[in-house]
Every structure is written in structure tokens, then in C-alpha cells.
Amino acid sequence: MRLAMIGLGRMGAGIARRLMEHGHEIVAFDQSTAAVEAMAKDGATPASSLEDVVAKLAAPRIFWVMLPAGAPTESTVEALMAAAEPGDIVIDGGNSFYKDDIRRAKVAAERQLHYVDVGTSGGVWGLQRGFCMMIGGTKEAVDLLDPIFDALAPGLGTIPRTKERMEREGCDPRAEKGYIHCGPAGAGHFVKMVHNGIEYGLMQAYAEGFDVLKSKSSDKLPEDERFDLNLTDIAEVWRRGSVISSWLLDLSAQALAKDGMLEGYSGKVADSGEGRWTIDAAMEEAVPVHVLTAALFARYRSRVENTFGDKLLSAMRFGFGGHVEMPQ
């Protein structure tokens, strides 16, 4: 299939390259001409403007927007919908607020366009590992785009299949490949939003646990109760057969192996909108989310005073997404 990738940052570039590796054609556009030129060298068709993007696609056009949530995405989606023709598809693969998707989808439908929201997880590793995708939109549009999603997804891989699920009727086989159609517009980003809220909690649990391990050598403790623990070895042994093994633990182990005291990180941990939006949704639904709320507030606190655990949070964020710390 031929589609446009608008936004060639860490995620957008990875998605574009993975699609080209699977035989799809990419029309590439970004505000950075260097990013466009780099993608063109890999086989993409360069575009110099959104108007040029529209001109270089045949109906039904597919526009994949991969930009920061908020104004950059909003203005780009508006411009594309103004230029698009009936039957064209606008995809937002960033981390937009799901209520914005619902609003945009209504505007798109009035213009006989399709709007699809794709919550995308995979970070800087997605090009090699594949991207996990949570998709919202009409069945018609999502089914049309299936070859794209199938190419981007990790596939079955080596993860053991869930026997109980295989024996259950009505399960979407795409879930085992790493992508699902969650529901109407907004549902994809809603599921991804909660995914990121959970991510906050998981990361905070690792951070606090390793902080307790590190502090066991504190001179505030009786001398015979002090342990000088090797955090690098502990992280490594937990990766192998432990019930708390995970990709986040893998990234923690890598960071600790490179820098046991994580001196390269200040511990001032940024947060993105999804964590806050998840808590907002929980309040609307009257659902208690003690862990997720505490994890978000811990990031706020880290910007005033920080701990070793905060440094590990920064290390994990850099590991999976290339996220740099807040400016000092």
C-alpha cells in the first residue's frame, strides 16, 4: 500500500522504515528537511509540504500523522481533512487525548472521510521488534488498513500462546500478532492512555524497590543489618525466571550494567499527558487508582528532590523511548 508518513521523529521514522521493509510505499514529510532527505535515501518519496503530500497520493489517500499531541497534531489533522477527498483516511498514531479523536472523527464523517486513532507502543525499538497497536475507528477503515498494521506488528514471535484463549471462541486473532481493533474512534487512544498509566505504576514499583535495595547499606542502619548489595547482579537474576521479569526490568538491568549508580541521570522525571488523562478518566468513572496516582505524583516530586529510584525511572524512559530528562 502507498501512504504518507507525516512526522519523522523517533517513532514516525521507525514506522515508515518498517513499512518500507515490508514492501509498502511511503511518501515522507517533516518540518525537518534533513529527516525527509534521510528517509528518501532509504527509499521513501520525499514531499515538501502537506499539499505536496496530497498530490503524491492516489485515492483513497492514507495520511498517517505521527506528531506530538496537542497543537502540532491538531493543526496538521485540520489541514489534511481540508485537503482530503471523500474516502480518504487520516490516521493519528501519536498520543492524542481520546476525546479529541471523538471530536475529529465526527468532523471527518461529515466530510465523508475516515478518521482512525492508533495508540502505538514500541518506542525506539519498534523498527526491529515491531509495534503494539491499539486501534479505534470504523470497521471499514480498519479492515482496509489491515496490511499496514500487520506489517508493523511484532507477529506471533516466540511468546508462548495463551492456551485458554486459543480454546475460547470469539477472540480476535490479531491480538496475538500485537494489534487489535478496540472500538470506534477514540477507543484506541483510550486503551493506549490506560496502558501508559499502568506503565507509570510498573516503573515506579521497580524504582522504589531498587531504591530500598540500594539504601540497605545506609549508615542510618545498625552495622550488622547493612548489606552492600550488587544491584546489577540483582537486576540480572530477576530477569531469569522471576515472576517480576519484564522488558522494563531488562532496560533497568542494561542501565545498571552501564552505570551502577546511574550517575548520568539527575532523576528529574518528566511525565506525558497520558498518565494524567488516565487519572482524569478514573475520576470520571469513580474508579480508585491509588498506585497510578502515586506514581504520577512521584514524578512531580522528583523535580523538587530526587532519589536513586528517580534516576532509574529516567533510565527506563530513555531505554524504551529515547526520552531525555527535563532541562536542568
N, C-alpha and C positions, 0 to 999 in steps of 0.2 A: 504494500500500500504506500501511497505518497501522502505525506503530511508535513505540516510546518511545526518546527520547534522554536518557540519564541521565549528566549531566556536561556542562555548557555552558561549558567553558573555551574557549581559542583554537580547538582542533581540533573539539571537540564542537559548538560553536555554528556553525562553518563547515559541518560535515557536515549539521547539521539544516537550515540555511538553504538549502544546495544541494539537498537532497532536496525541500524545500517548493517551490523554484523549478521543480522537475521534476514537480510535481503530487502528491507523496507527503504524507501527513498525519503530523504529529509531535505526540506527547504529550511535553512537556518537563518535566524535573525536574532540580533542582540544589539544593545546600545554600544557595546564594545566591538569595534571593527576587528580588533585582534582576535576576539573569541570567534567571530564569524569566519575569519580567514583560517584559523586553526581547524575549524570544523570542515571548511571547504577542502582543506588538504587531505582530510580523511574520507572525502567523497560526497559531502553534502553540497546542495545547490545554495550558494550564498544569496541573501536578499539584503537590500539596502534600506528598506523601510517596510512598514506594515502594508502599504499599498503595493509594494513590490512582492511581498509575500502572497497577497491575494491574487496578483496577476500570474504568479508562477504555479498556482494550483488549479486543477480541474475539478469541476463539480462532481460529486459533493465534496467540498473542501473540508479538510480536517485541520483545525488550529489547536495545537497543544501549547498552553500558556504555562510557563514554569518560572514564576516571578515571586518576589516576596509578597506576603499577604498585605492587604490594605490598598493604598493609593496606586502603587505600580500595577497590581493586578486589575484593580477596578477600572482604571483608565484604559488599559490595554483591551480588556474584555469589551468595554463600551465601544471602542474604536473598531474592533473586529466585527461586532454584531451590526454596527452601522454599515460596514462594507460588505458583509456577507450576503449571500443569496439564499432563498428558501432551500432547505435540505442540508445546508452546511452545518458543521458540528464544531462547537467551541468546547475545549476541554480545559479545565483548571486543575492542574496537577500539583499545585502548591499547598499551602496550609491555610487556606481561607476559612473564615468563620462560616459554619454551615447555614446560618440564616441568610447570609449574603448569597449563597448558592440558590436558596429557595427563591429569593427575590429575582436574581438574574435569570433563572430558568423560566419564570413567568414572562419576563420581557422577551426572552428568546422564543418562547412558544407563540407569543403574539405576532412575532415576525416570521413564523414558520421555520425557526432554527432549532437545533438541538443543543442543549447545554448538559455537559457531563462533568461531574466533580470526581476527581481521583485522589484519594488520600494515599500518598506514596511513601513507603518506608524502605530504607536500604542504604541511605546515606552515600558516602563516597565509595562504598564497597559494591554498590548496586550493579555497576558495569560488569564485574566479574561474577558476583553471587546471584544477581537478579534482584528485582524489586517486588516487595509485597505490596499489593494494591487493594484498596477498599473503594468501591465504585458506586456512585449514585447517578441516576438518570433513567430515561425510558428504556424499556427492554429493546425496542427497535434500534436505538442508537448504540447501546452497549453491545448488542449482538453483532452489529456492523463492525464495531471496533475490536472484536474479539481477537483477530490475528495480531493486532498490536499488543494487546495485553498478554497474550500467550507468549509472544516473543520476549517481553520484558520480564515475565515472571520467572522465579527460580526453577520451576518444574518440580517433579517428584523428588529428584535428588536422592540422597542416601538416608533421609529421615524416615524412620520406621512408620509405616502406615498405622492408623488407629483402627484396630480390628473391629471394635464396637461400632465405629462409624461406617465401616465397609458393609456391615450387616444391617444397617439401618436404611430404610427407604426414604427417598426424597432429599437426600443430601446433594448439594451442588458439587460435582466432580472438580470444578475449577478451584475450589478451596484447597485441595491437596497440591495443586500446582503453584499456589501462592497468590491467588486473586479471587475476589468474589464481587458479585453484584449485590450490594447491600439493600438497595431500595430506590425510591425516587430521588430527585435532585436534593442534595444536602445530606443524604444518608451516608455517602462515602466519607465526606469530611467529618461528619459527626462521629463515625466509628474511629477514624484516624485521630480525632481530637481526644477521645477517651483513651485510645492506645497511648498517646503521648502523656496523658495524665498518669496512667499506670507506670509508664517509663520513669516519670519523676519519682514515684514511690519506690520502685525497684532500685534505682540508682541511689536514692537516699539510704535505703537499708544497707546496701554494700558499703557506702561511705561511712555510715555510723559504726558498722561492725568493724571495719578496718581501723577506725579511729580508736575503738576500745582496745583492739589488739596492740596498736602502737603505744597507747598510753599505759600499758601494763608495766612498762619499765620506769614509770614516773617515780621521782624521789618523794612524792607525797604518800606512797605506799610503804608498809613495813618492808624492810630489806629482804626478808625471806619470802615475800609474796611478789617480788618483782621478777618478771620474765622479759628477757631481751629477745623478742620473737622475730623470726625472719619472715617478713610479710610477703616477699617474693615467692618463697617456697610454699607458704600457706595458700596463696592465690593459685599457685600451680597445682597443688594436691587437690584443692577443691574442684578444679576443672575436671578431674578424672574420677567419675563415678559418684560424685557428691550430688545430693538432692538439690543443691543450690547452684549447680553449674548452669551457665548461660553464656550468650555472646557478650553481655556486659561484663561478666566475670573474665572472659577471655581478654577483653580490652583492658580490664584492670590489671590482669597479670602481665600483659605486654608493657603497660605503662610503668609498673613497679619494677619489671626486669630492666628497663632502660634507666630508671631513676628511682631508686628505692625510697627516697624521701620526697619525691615529687617536687624538687626544688625549682623546676621550670614552670611551676604554676603558682599563681598568687592565691587561688581559692576564692576569688570573687566570681561567683557563678551567675551567669545570665539565665533568663527564662524567656520562653517564647509564649505567644498568645494561647496556645492550646491548653497548657496547664491551668491557666486562669479560666478559660472558657469551660473546661471540664467541671471546675468547681461551681461556676455560674449555673451550668446545666443541672448539677446535683442539687443546688438550692432551689431551682425551679421545680424539680421533681420531688423535693423533700427527701432526698437520699443522703444519709450520712457518709461522708468521705474523710474520715479522720486522718488516714495516712497520706492521702493525696494533698490535703490542705496543709498538713505539717511539712510535707516535702517542698511545697511551693514557698511557704513562709521561711523555710530554712535557707532558700536561695536569697530571699530578701535580706535575711540576717547576715549572710556571708559577705555582703558588700559593706558591712559595718565592721565586723570582726569575723575572722575566718579560722578554720581548723584544718588539720590534715585531711579529714574527711571531705572538706570542701575542695581541696586540691584534687582528690580522687574523682569527685564529680566533674571537675573541669577536664581531667584527663580522659574520662569516659566520653564526654561530649566531643572532645577533639578526636577521639578514636573512631567513633561511628559516623560523625557528620562533618569533621573538619572545622567545628565551631571554635572560634578563638575567644579568649576571655574578654570581658568588658574592658574598655580603655581605662588605664590607671589614672 
